[in-house]
């Protein structure tokens, strides 16, 4: 399961509203090869379910993960920072053994 902090929920709600996305859209979280640590995080909005998707809901946000990504992201918390040291979504991933300096890639 992936959980979402209050700050991340508020930012996701704002982005969905700004993009004028309907209630049939959900947050798709995935992992792809690349980045300086080997794997990188990907966030997007989607409204099409794919075979093998795992769905969760936290704080009213529906989240989809493909099965491969679920294996890397189980137990992850999604946060949002808007501070001086950087702005954007942060993944607090207990499965990551190493992360890069920018926090956008990891390895297990």
C-alpha angles and dihedrals in degrees: 000000000000120000128202129215121226091254092052091047092052092049093047090050090050093049093048091049093046090050091047092231118172128235090265090072123094138181114267114203118188146160124229134180115266142062127101093290098046104258129055135198123242129195125187142147117249139172100191122086116219128208110273096020116152114212129205134169127211128169090352094304116122111217128195127197129178113233095256092052091046090060091056098038106041108134095015122146119213115214135173126220126193098173133123093268094062143320126234147060119322127201117214097198118180090193095061114101092184135015131190123246094259093050094230097109137039145171132220 
